[in-house]
Amino acid sequence: MAGRIEDYALIGDMQTAALVCRDGTVDWLCLPRFDSHAIFAGLLGTEEHGFWRLGPAYAPDQEPPTAARRRYRGDSLILESEWDTQRGTVRVTDFMPPRDGAPQVIRIVEGVSGRVPMRSELRMRFSYGRVVPWVHKHEGRTVAVAGPDSVWFDTSVETYGKSLTTYSDFTVAPGERIAFTISWEPSHKEPPPLPEPEQSLEATEDFWRDWVDHCTYHGPYREAVVRSLITLKALTYAPTGGIVAAPTTSLPEDIGGVRNWDYRYTWLRDAAITLSSLLRTGYREEARAWREWLLRAVAGDPENLQIMYGIAGERELGEAELDWLPGYENSAPVRVGNGAAHQLQLDVYGEVTEALHLAHMTGLARNDYASLLQLKLIRYLEGHWQEPDEGIWEVRGPRRHFVHSKVMAWVAVDRTIKLIESGDADGPLERWQELREEIHRDVCEKGYDKERNTFTQSYGSRELDASLLLIPQVGFLPPDDKRVIGTIEAIQRELSTPDGFILRYPTEGDDEGVDGLPGDEGAFLACSFWMADDLAMIGRVDEARRLFEKLLSLRNDLGLLAEEWDPRLQRQVGNFPQAFSHVPLIDTALRLTASGAYGG
């Protein structure tokens, strides 16, 4: 069985990523891209669906030993895991070099003390564990081939095959270093060059050191912020600038349930808020690359703006179920693709416009088409903002007039008005000023419950929604407005878990709720960070800091967060690691630092 979600470490090369468990097992890896088929899918099934374990040898009737210690090497994505055994101590260094050719996973075994018996078990299964490749030797190298894919396995120690698995048994002595590498190449091409593990390690460390040096944040939460920034960089698809929401699919929001989705795509919302965090911490090149990706993806058709695209801007992301995979801890179905791609989510127009506005305000080189796109988006909104939609949470129930969607439509118009007022675009200023006022008035009249002094999830509803916490953050109303304070306090009362974290909205257990799905889910970490932000904005800074630091304590030992926290099971749930959790962590750290609301 796969480990707990928080037991995994992330390694990656800005084109794909792997998850490495505490016992030295790579249980998830898609090659050559984030959204490619997995060659190790044990995370969503069993060992029969592919894995690569490297660690101290163990008896057949025992569980693989877990590392006594693990860490990232400095501010990098180079993982170091150490085992203490009766024979001595051994270290395994795992990383993926930023790509300059074939994608590679490199694992270097190093003897620390004693002489430690080790074993590598490599079971490649292509097409998400469904296809057993043809494994054979080619000029002294081991290669696995299936259809269009080939994976080359290189090491200096002897290997042998057994039960459709490639094994290496060896002993490592103090100071000895033994490398293992897998490299992907299209099967019709020549073999990839022989790897150079030590040179690649040095180059990878240099890359991350140089990248982190650009960070402009030096506040008290720097460790958490830098680790989150590294994670966001790892989720960026370097060739195009697209940013995936997470490198995994179908890690459940509800263990054993059906809330399992494929997050290996670029949500405009997630990518836009990621862009904002990168800009505020000094990463202008990533912001420029994302803006270029956006302009290519939307092309000349903003009226048909999708909420998500493939990492190269693909539009067709058809959803399918992989019925041969039992799912993480039997959470089925396992899905690939995402049927929400063609939903109407009006808030996306606001997030994209806000991101373009921030890029403009921070001095990113002007792009005339970006300004033109912004104007086209508002012209579309003029005729559609009054429609019901599926909202920020991609409900699969009926469309509604979600308050957050209307608020973000207001944001889109407001930021575009500011662009025109600055003289950097031309548009019907007076007409759009009237539109801005109309949307604002509509929300305050139809989305606000006077009796309870709170905004509601949708027009005519009594339900609450944590996305309402964004109302003061986007400037729709000032933080000291009684309606804002009332909404914050209502969400604290009605959507808090016993340990103080925030749910997105009420769910109905076995019955279908507003999202059209049965089952419950954990506390949504982004919403909990939003609550900390709001508390700071209304002057409750000590409470905000306590909540923020409590949220930091939920990170795993490597500083990584999934999408949600299950308060019943006291564990992370959802796809991992999740950009939509790490972005608000950065934003809240910046806000608390600016307010002086931190201990010490």
C-alpha angles and dihedrals in degrees: 000000000000119000126257111287091249090053090075131093125205125231123172150152102222090264102061138352143215132213117223120196127216091259092059096260122141100212099169132040131144119195135240097351137020090256097043123109114284120249090191110042100154087119089072098035138001136305087277087072095061139283143161117220122187120175145091115333116258138187119268092246093052135081117248109268117251123229116266091214138011136173143155113261101252114301096342143095092248109120122211119192124182130197125196110207135171088259097049143282127304134185128208119198115201126188146138115227115231099264124267098155128334117022110250141189109203123193120185120194115206127187112227101174137347124004111293123195109226138188135199116200113188118184111172118193117176128211095035094313096312102104126060107211127222104257118197144139122269117185091331095314127107114236131183116202132187123159110307096353135081128179119196121207119202131182138141094232127082118272132197137184126238131159091356090303131112113228135190121189117188144139124239123209129201111293093008117130124197121182131208122190137180119195128187125219134162105268094235093058132081117276115278116256118275108272123249102208101181095047089046091052092053092047092048092051091049091050095055094042091053093045095050090049088072092064111116096193114100101160131127094278095052095126093055093042095049093047090050091048091051089051092051090049089051089054092055117101098224100204093060108015092242116145122215120217090226136341094241141069131216101005096153129249086201114035108238092010138106100253093108120134140174110247100175093110138083113264109196089220096051093042092048094053089044088054090052092053092047092050093050091052098047105269104129097152092061089049092052092048092050092049089053090049090051094051091050094046096048091039112168095328110081091149087071096045111163123214090229141016138186116274091263092043098272114164103198110078100157114189121235137167124235100216095183091067115077092206133238106316087347093304101152148221104047106210133199121189120023126251092199090075092096098042121121108245109167093188090072090072088059095048093049093047091047091052092049089047092052091048089053094046093050093054102257107166110275118260113194093203090054089058091045090050090052091054091048091051091055092048087055092048091052089069100034112034091096093059123102115247143181092260135212094310095054095235116202091207126082120316116260140184094261113198094217091055091054092046091053091048085057089050091053092053093042095052092046091052088053090051091053092045090053089059095243096112140024124229145132094291099177093046093050092046087057089047090052091053092046093054092046092051092046093053094047092049101041104025099048127085106210094190094057096030094231140110113243136222095257140354110292094009128119092203121108127225128198091223085076087075087076093066095093094035093061093043098249089131130002118260093245094057108120090228091057093048090046091052093049091050093046091052090049090053100042108027102036123109118223090265093053102258123132131248119212094232137323117293126200106225110225092001125079113258133189090302093057093240135109121232135047133264139210131261110296106236097209090056091051090053089048089055090053089051093051093047089054091048093054093048100261090119099151090054089047092052093048092052092046094051090046088055091050088056089062092065115104120250089277095051097256129141133198122209099271146015119228106217092194097052094030093226142107119268136183132044115336137257095010124204090202089063099044096047096059089043088061093044094050092047090053092048095048091046091052091050094046089237101146136102127252 
